[in-house]
Amino acid sequence: MDKFSAFLSFMAFVLLLKQILIVDGISDTTKDDGFMGILGAIVDSSSRIGKEESVAMQIAVEDFFNKNNQRLDLKIRNSQGDPLQAALAARSLINTDQVQAILGPQTWEEVSLVAEIGSKSHIPIMSLADATPVWATELCTFLVQASPNKLKQMEAIAAMVQRWEWHQVTIIYEDKDFSAPAVLSHLSDALQEVGAEISHYLAILPFASSSLSEELQRLKSSQFRVFVVHLSLPVAVELFEKAKIMNMMEKDYVWIIIDPFASLVHSFNASTISSMQGIVGVKSYLPENESHFQDFRYKFRQRFSSEHPEEVNQEPSIFAAQAYDLTWTVALAISKKKQGRQQIISNILQSDVDGLSGKINFTRQTIAPAHTFQIINVIGESYRELGFWSDGRGFSETIGESDTLKSSMNALGQVFWPGGIQGTPKGWSPPTSANPLKIGVPTTATFKQYVEVEQVHLGNNISFSYKGLAIDVFKATLEELPFDLLYNFFPFNGTFDALVEQIHLKNFDAAVGSISILANRYQHAEFTAPYTESGLVMIVPVRSRTREKAWLFIKPFTNAMWVLIGATSIYNGFVIWLIERNHCPELKGSISNQVGTLIWLAFSTLFSLNGNKLKNNLSRITMVVWLFMALVITQTYTAKLASLLTLPQLEPTVVDVFALQNSNAMVGCAGASYTSKYLEEVLHFRHNNIKNFSRADEYAPALRRREVAALFLDLPLAKVFLAENCKSFTMTGPTYKVGGFGFAFARGSQLLPNVTQAMLKASENGTVRDLEKNMLASQKCMDMDLEDDRLSLSLNPSYFWVLFLFTGGTSSMALAIYIFRAYNSMSMSEHNVSWKLMMSVMKHWGNQRGRFSRKVSDIAQTTPTNSPNATEY
């Protein structure tokens, strides 16, 4: 009996040992019924991901045998996350166990060594690392990237940032993570597409607890509150535990997590979950409602709980599903009739399998990337599913053909943020007394009326005072903000471009002054709305229009006007002369006498009517209309000449840019500004013809001494200059459109929209206008009255065309009537003369006939010599 008991105990021990060896990947391969080969795997059994992968691979091998009656031995090795251990395990699997393919490892550092060993032996290596470089798969023909690329997560994050109107994001990543560069690059590009940017990069060193606290303190002291976390599980857990202790899981903070950490939230214990309340996550999508997955889930929970009882949660993650799918895919490839290592890798790359995690297919040794992600919100003891994001489709409540797409996350459910708030956090916090806003103020401004920095000596201490219109407008703007904005001014001795660049370099948070809004400065900062009029103008000296005093009497009218007056007078004089010359002996005589009389008549009418000397009504009508026109013109001339004699009339010495360019004249501008470049590149002045000035008091003397023919200034500065020098200079030519003056802030600054809105309020209520008006009035000089300038222009015929038309038309009608009457009178006169001539001829012919029929003696007797009826020849 004792021997039998001992035999039973021995057999039980043998069976138990065999089961343990099978679990460890060492199985009996003596039987060859349905045996296909040996599959190796390298995992980190100390990590949650490694544990899930190990269990999922075992289940896949068993399911494959149960379905296809083909057995595959699985040899699993534990790398403990050490690349060297992974390399040794790969060599052992290839040389000792004669595996036909290797699954894993999880990190690129391990994969890089294993791939080199596998390529030499022509063994397919199925990498489960998050990111495998393209060059690696090209160099190692037996290396396959079997973990989907998840960089599309960055676009999902950018979509959320855009929806909640955040502009600055801080990325926290692991310093030794090989996938970090690709993640940072894709996140930066995705944020730029939606008008946001990464404001700060925080690299965390693993197992550096003290430095982690210091870095979190720096983040806490900054204004930005939106953090994207890309860390491994242990480092991320430590980060959130410290963040909670430092009160960084409170109101106004935003934490966004991504894979692999986001896909493991379900596995955290209560203590870890409590430190992550309000976090939003973007995790890989796993179709958990599929019947195939439900069957896998049941098996996984049973085996995982038995093999890893220390884990508090037995739910499978995306990593378990991917390990299962990969094992099944490789098993199918090995099961093909044609064997051989080259054939196995070829079969793998030609796979098209519907797996637990989705479709399994490969392109150029790389599995298809992931395009669908789930949005979660950590709350309570686990997390809530808010919805989904798909590449090219955006947000949706469900996944499927009938899913309802959303333009934003508004309809995906209420988000509970850190601190328990339900309203969307601003993503930033106003500066505090411990960390006020640092504002740079230029000390090199040419016009001190806009910004002036003065040193103030208080004993041995030196402080600075800041004044000017820009400072006043900034303070007025802050009064319109709905919160108190704490700030400190700091002087900056450099160019305006350098000042704006200091914001990009994080030396200043903002800049205040007469800072022009330019396109090239937007690469370093963003600007508020302009608080001044925008434009670049030309200032030139003025000269008197009455500088030729001897000819002042002709200035009231233009040359065309004088010619038209003369022509009209001569024409009217001609008409009257023509009509009256038969009635007035004075209008007759020699040709020279008549021409002189005509000219005298033309111009004497401007001063006298002479109506009693006119005999014809036509000439009288012409004279009345002509005199009315002459009266209007003489009165206008008198008024205009009086204004020229009593008011100073000025005109610019140069009227446009073309005159400057054609004369090769020198022009001036502010030295440390964009104007010089604008004049050269846009207005095409020669570089040698541009003179830069460093001080505002150099402008007027240079113009007076003719060192420069014109000065180009921003319109706000031109107003100040003319307020001081309004008697000698004026603006002329067009206004060239530029950005105007504004305040600069960091790109994506959360303060910028609030400050811009406050500035608009200050402008709309008249505060900014009053400040500028008071500043200009303090210069004690008024600009030229544009109305007086308009009145000083010489008058042209367009002012009197109706009068000229009236008098010209009247004279022409009188002339036409006179000509018509003269023609009729001449016709009648010619008719009478012809009749009389005919009668005389007839009478004469009759007398001649009587004479020839008589005798000469009879004629002498019947015709007395002294008869009164005798015709005299």
Buried (B, 14 or more C-beta within 10 A) or exposed (E): EEEEEEEEEEEEEEEEEEEEEBBEBBBEEEEEEEBBBBBBBBBBBEBBBBBBBBBBBBBBBBBBBEEBEBBBBBBBBBBBBBBEBBBBBBBBBBEEBEBBBBBBBBBBBBBBBBBBBBBEBBBBBBBBBBBBEEEBBEEBEBBBBBBBBBBBBBBBBBBBBBBBBBBBBBBBBBEEBBBBEBBBEBBBEBBEEBBBBBBBEBBBEBEBEEEBEEBBEEBBEBBBBBBBBBBBBEBBBBBBBBBBEBEBBBBBBBBBBBBBBBBBBBBBEEEBBBBBBBBBBBBBBBBEEEEEBEEBBEBBBEBBEEBBEEBEBBBBBBBBBBBBBBBBBBBBBBBBEEBEBEBBBBBBBEBEEEBBBBEBEBEEBBBEEBBBBBBBBBBEEBBBEBBBBBEEBBBBBEBEEEBEEBEEBEEBBEBBBBBEBEEBBBBBBBBEEEBBBBBBBBBBBBBBBBBBBEEEEEEEEEEEEBBBBBBBBBBBBBEBBEEEBBBEBBBBEBBBBBBBBBBBEEEBBBBBBBBBBBEEBBEBBBBBBBBBBBBBBBBBBBEEBBEEEEEBEBBBBBEEBBEBBEEBBBBBBBBBBBBBBEEBEEBEEEEEEBEEBBBEBBBEBBEEBEEEEBEBEBBBBBBEBBBBBBEEBEEBBEEBBEBBEEBEBBBBBBEBBEBBBEEEBBBBBBBBBBBBEBBBEEBEBEEEBBBEBEEBEBBBEBBEEEEBBBBBBBBBBBBBBBBBBBEEBBBBBEBBEBBBBBBBBBBBBBBBEBBBBBBBBBBEEEBBEEBBEEBBEEBEEEEBEEEEBEEBEBBBBEEBEEBBEBBBEBBEBBBEBBEEEEEEEEEEEEEEEEEEEEEEEEEEEEEEEEEEEEEEEEEEEEEEEEEEEEEEE
